[in-house]
Amino acid sequence: MPKDKVFRVPPPENARLFQHYNRRARRRARCSCARVCSWLLLALVLLAAALAASAAVVYLVFKPRQPDYTLLSLAVSGLGGILGNASSTAAPAPVSFSPEFDATVRADNPNGKIGVHYEGGGSHVAVSYGGVRLADGAWPAFYQGPRNVTVLVATAKGLGIRFSERLLGDIAAAGRLRSVPFDVDVKVPVRLQVGGVRTWAVPVRVRCAVVVDRLAADAKVVSKSCRVKARFLFWKD
C-alpha cells in the first residue's frame, strides 16, 4: 500500500495530555479574570474612601453653609390693561399682553472661606400666575466672595400672552383686592470656589411665592416665601 494512503491515529496518551493542558489553561484564565476584578473592586473602594475623607475634611475645615436668597421686590409692567379689559360690560376682546418683571433679589453668602460663581449660561428665571407661564429670563452671571451680600435684578419678559376669560377675571379681582400672587422660579448653575479649587457646576433652584399689591412698576411686596434646593450634599441649611 502506498505511504500516502496510510492513516495514522495518534496514541490515546496525546488526547489525555491535550485535555489536561486545556483544563489548566481555562483555570488560569478564570484566575486571571478573578484577580483583575478583585483589583478593580479594591481600587473603587479606595477611591470611595478617599472621596469620603476629602468631603469630611472640607466639611470640618470650611464649614460650608447654603447661601440665603430673599426676594425684595417684584416690579410689574405690561399688565396694566387687565383691569380695564376685565371691567368692561361687553365680552372681553382677545387681547394679548407682553408682561415684564424685574425681580430684585438679595443673595447672602454666609461662608467665610467659600466663594460662589453664578453662571448666566444655562440659567433660567420664570414668572407664573396660577400655573400659567407669563415671562422668562436669565440670572445674571457674577462671582460672590466669602461673607458677601449682593443685591441683583433678574428680568423676565413675556410676549403675546393671552389669558382665558376666567384667568383674566381672576387677575383683575386680585388687583382690585391689592393682593396679586405670582410664582418666581429660578434655576442657575453654581460653582463653589474652595481655596484655589473650583468645583463642578451644580444647579441651584429657588422657588418664591410672592404677593404684590398692584400690577405696576412700583408694586410693593405684601408677602413672600422662598425655598432653596441644591445638590451640594455637604451644605447646611
C-alpha positions as a printed NumPy array, in Angstrom:
array([[  0.   ,   0.   ,   0.   ],
       [  1.382,   3.462,  -0.831],
       [  2.55 ,   5.573,   2.118],
       [  0.202,   8.467,   1.283],
       [ -2.708,   6.101,   1.755],
       [ -1.727,   5.135,   5.296],
       [ -3.776,   6.94 ,   8.009],
       [ -2.038,   7.298,  11.327],
       [ -4.095,   7.509,  14.533],
       [ -2.453,   9.426,  17.436],
       [ -1.993,   7.36 ,  20.55 ],
       [ -4.52 ,   7.843,  23.417],
       [ -1.828,   9.451,  25.577],
       [ -1.857,  12.517,  23.27 ],
       [ -5.582,  13.055,  23.764],
       [ -5.215,  12.839,  27.541],
       [ -2.356,  15.351,  27.507],
       [ -4.384,  17.754,  25.342],
       [ -7.347,  17.623,  27.756],
       [ -5.047,  18.172,  30.738],
       [ -3.402,  21.274,  29.234],
       [ -6.749,  22.604,  28.039],
       [ -8.252,  22.375,  31.55 ],
       [ -5.194,  24.067,  33.067],
       [ -5.399,  26.945,  30.552],
       [ -9.071,  27.512,  31.393],
       [ -8.287,  27.553,  35.129],
       [ -5.519,  30.103,  34.572],
       [ -7.881,  32.324,  32.556],
       [-10.501,  32.19 ,  35.307],
       [ -7.898,  33.014,  37.954],
       [ -6.605,  35.984,  35.928],
       [-10.143,  37.348,  35.457],
       [-10.919,  36.989,  39.16 ],
       [ -7.644,  38.708,  40.061],
       [ -8.413,  41.666,  37.766],
       [-11.945,  42.012,  39.2  ],
       [-10.553,  41.943,  42.738],
       [ -8.069,  44.708,  41.96 ],
       [-10.765,  46.825,  40.31 ],
       [-13.065,  46.376,  43.299],
       [-10.26 ,  47.318,  45.681],
       [ -9.463,  50.427,  43.606],
       [-13.128,  51.512,  43.688],
       [-13.295,  51.008,  47.452],
       [-10.116,  53.052,  47.96 ],
       [-11.414,  55.813,  45.665],
       [-14.733,  55.981,  47.543],
       [-12.865,  56.123,  50.854],
       [-10.621,  58.932,  49.565],
       [-13.638,  60.943,  48.347],
       [-15.418,  60.465,  51.662],
       [-12.321,  61.555,  53.561],
       [-11.922,  64.632,  51.339],
       [-15.565,  65.595,  51.855],
       [-15.151,  65.2  ,  55.611],
       [-12.048,  67.421,  55.602],
       [-13.86 ,  70.104,  53.557],
       [-16.824,  69.969,  55.897],
       [-14.723,  70.25 ,  59.055],
       [-12.295,  72.897,  57.778],
       [-14.56 ,  75.148,  55.715],
       [-17.908,  74.523,  57.486],
       [-19.937,  75.167,  54.29 ],
       [-23.38 ,  76.735,  54.598],
       [-26.055,  77.224,  51.972],
       [-26.47 ,  80.799,  50.679],
       [-29.713,  82.573,  51.527],
       [-31.951,  84.285,  48.971],
       [-34.606,  86.926,  49.655],
       [-36.983,  88.442,  47.091],
       [-37.02 ,  92.144,  47.942],
       [-39.376,  93.441,  45.25 ],
       [-41.148,  92.458,  42.042],
       [-41.768,  95.288,  39.594],
       [-44.574,  94.533,  37.119],
       [-45.206,  96.186,  33.754],
       [-47.279,  95.346,  30.687],
       [-50.302,  94.077,  32.608],
       [-51.935,  97.397,  33.489],
       [-54.649,  96.959,  30.859],
       [-56.053,  93.855,  32.53 ],
       [-58.215,  95.801,  34.987],
       [-59.827,  97.914,  32.256],
       [-60.317,  94.942,  29.942],
       [-61.938,  92.784,  32.613],
       [-64.223,  95.557,  33.938],
       [-65.82 ,  96.111,  30.528],
       [-69.528,  95.154,  30.41 ],
       [-69.089,  93.66 ,  26.944],
       [-67.353,  90.364,  26.368],
       [-63.604,  90.857,  26.777],
       [-61.767,  91.097,  23.489],
       [-58.935,  88.584,  22.953],
       [-56.134,  90.954,  23.908],
       [-52.53 ,  89.782,  24.17 ],
       [-50.106,  91.112,  26.763],
       [-46.334,  91.43 ,  26.884],
       [-45.546,  91.484,  30.599],
       [-42.164,  92.278,  32.102],
       [-40.994,  91.544,  35.641],
       [-37.932,  92.87 ,  37.448],
       [-37.192,  90.709,  40.476],
       [-34.819,  92.305,  42.973],
       [-33.083,  89.533,  44.911],
       [-30.77 ,  89.681,  47.898],
       [-28.158,  86.876,  47.805],
       [-26.302,  86.302,  51.069],
       [-23.194,  84.086,  51.129],
       [-22.525,  83.377,  54.832],
       [-19.416,  81.251,  54.229],
       [-16.14 ,  82.64 ,  55.48 ],
       [-13.885,  80.635,  53.16 ],
       [-16.062,  79.683,  50.178],
       [-16.953,  81.838,  47.171],
       [-19.852,  81.231,  44.797],
       [-19.701,  81.526,  40.994],
       [-23.133,  82.074,  39.417],
       [-23.147,  81.154,  35.723],
       [-25.525,  83.033,  33.451],
       [-25.37 ,  80.426,  30.691],
       [-27.896,  77.699,  31.4  ],
       [-29.768,  79.771,  33.99 ],
       [-33.496,  80.372,  33.827],
       [-35.927,  82.727,  35.575],
       [-39.676,  82.237,  35.116],
       [-42.701,  84.118,  36.48 ],
       [-46.112,  82.439,  36.564],
       [-49.647,  83.188,  37.688],
       [-51.965,  80.309,  38.595],
       [-49.69 ,  77.829,  36.826],
       [-49.625,  79.879,  33.605],
       [-46.149,  80.951,  32.456],
       [-46.067,  84.713,  31.872],
       [-42.396,  85.57 ,  31.351],
       [-38.916,  84.072,  31.06 ],
       [-35.448,  85.448,  31.612],
       [-31.941,  84.656,  32.855],
       [-29.982,  85.025,  36.093],
       [-27.034,  87.433,  35.812],
       [-23.564,  85.878,  35.942],
       [-21.298,  87.074,  38.761],
       [-18.895,  85.918,  41.461],
       [-19.853,  86.301,  45.101],
       [-16.97 ,  86.278,  47.534],
       [-16.984,  84.914,  51.084],
       [-19.211,  86.708,  53.613],
       [-20.706,  88.823,  50.857],
       [-24.209,  90.197,  50.318],
       [-25.188,  91.057,  46.73 ],
       [-28.427,  92.676,  45.572],
       [-29.198,  91.892,  41.944],
       [-32.054,  92.313,  39.472],
       [-33.244,  89.409,  37.31 ],
       [-35.519,  90.397,  34.43 ],
       [-38.136,  88.146,  32.829],
       [-40.18 ,  89.089,  29.754],
       [-43.209,  87.619,  28.003],
       [-44.575,  88.221,  24.524],
       [-48.095,  87.765,  23.166],
       [-49.552,  86.233,  26.331],
       [-53.306,  85.568,  26.045],
       [-55.434,  84.872,  29.113],
       [-58.633,  82.896,  29.281],
       [-61.699,  84.837,  30.357],
       [-61.64 ,  83.119,  33.744],
       [-57.952,  83.809,  34.383],
       [-58.355,  87.397,  33.221],
       [-61.156,  87.862,  35.747],
       [-59.077,  86.246,  38.499],
       [-56.121,  88.584,  37.949],
       [-58.392,  91.628,  37.774],
       [-60.136,  90.625,  41.008],
       [-56.775,  90.077,  42.72 ],
       [-55.642,  93.503,  41.508],
       [-58.738,  95.167,  42.972],
       [-58.087,  93.378,  46.267],
       [-54.46 ,  94.604,  46.135],
       [-53.24 ,  91.044,  46.541],
       [-51.857,  89.565,  43.298],
       [-49.945,  86.262,  43.719],
       [-47.081,  85.242,  41.462],
       [-44.603,  82.354,  41.456],
       [-40.964,  83.122,  40.684],
       [-38.793,  80.122,  39.763],
       [-35.027,  80.37 ,  39.377],
       [-32.568,  77.73 ,  38.177],
       [-28.9  ,  78.713,  37.998],
       [-25.679,  76.648,  37.644],
       [-23.341,  77.329,  40.573],
       [-19.673,  76.542,  41.147],
       [-18.028,  76.835,  44.557],
       [-14.603,  78.387,  44.991],
       [-12.889,  76.472,  47.811],
       [ -9.413,  77.916,  48.203],
       [ -7.73 ,  77.504,  44.839],
       [-10.162,  74.819,  43.677],
       [-13.349,  75.497,  41.706],
       [-15.942,  72.723,  41.834],
       [-18.09 ,  71.376,  39.03 ],
       [-21.344,  73.176,  38.178],
       [-24.379,  72.161,  40.217],
       [-27.909,  73.533,  39.64 ],
       [-29.409,  75.604,  42.441],
       [-33.179,  76.035,  42.345],
       [-35.072,  78.803,  44.123],
       [-38.867,  78.989,  44.175],
       [-40.587,  82.042,  45.637],
       [-44.301,  82.588,  46.184],
       [-44.815,  86.348,  46.269],
       [-47.896,  88.564,  46.588],
       [-47.796,  92.177,  45.344],
       [-50.313,  94.948,  45.932],
       [-50.672,  96.133,  42.324],
       [-49.764,  95.428,  38.712],
       [-47.293,  98.271,  38.411],
       [-43.585,  99.027,  38.391],
       [-43.839, 100.423,  41.929],
       [-45.653,  97.346,  43.276],
       [-44.946,  96.538,  46.902],
       [-44.465,  93.023,  48.213],
       [-47.297,  92.048,  50.576],
       [-45.965,  88.586,  51.436],
       [-43.227,  86.244,  50.226],
       [-41.841,  82.79 ,  50.861],
       [-38.794,  81.21 ,  49.21 ],
       [-37.425,  77.659,  49.129],
       [-33.926,  76.678,  48.005],
       [-32.839,  73.296,  46.621],
       [-29.2  ,  72.48 ,  45.922],
       [-27.302,  69.244,  45.257],
       [-24.211,  70.061,  47.298],
       [-24.638,  67.302,  49.858],
       [-22.393,  68.952,  52.456],
       [-24.254,  72.284,  52.534],
       [-26.112,  73.053,  55.743],
       [-29.416,  74.945,  55.54 ]])
